[in-house]
Amino acid sequence: MGTRYLLALFLVLLALAFEVQGTHEPQEDEAASTPLLTKMQESLLSYWDSAKTAAKDLYKKTSLTTVDEKIRDMYSKSTAAVSTYAEILTDQFLSLLKGDS
């Protein structure tokens, strides 16, 4: 009995799909809807720009200089440590290749 309902639903959806395809608007209506599309695009772009500027302003208001200083300090210390260990590993690798003991 479940397949009957599924078949009936499929046929109803198929008939609706053909009905939707059959009602095509004339070419003039499509040309008239183009300005609506451009208006929608412009309004969405303006909303997007205003959201970006609001986010930037909020970030500038909430940025903490002490946090920025701590992040910069951690970055400089970590890069110094990584470069030191990279130099040590490079030196060890070169000494292995040369065969120096």
Secondary structure by P-SEA (a helix, b strand, c coil): caaaaaaaaaaaaaaaaaaaaaccccaaaaaaaaaaaaaaaaaaaaaaaaaaaaaaaaaaaaccaaaaaaaaaaaaaaaaaaaaaaaaaaaaaaaaaaccc
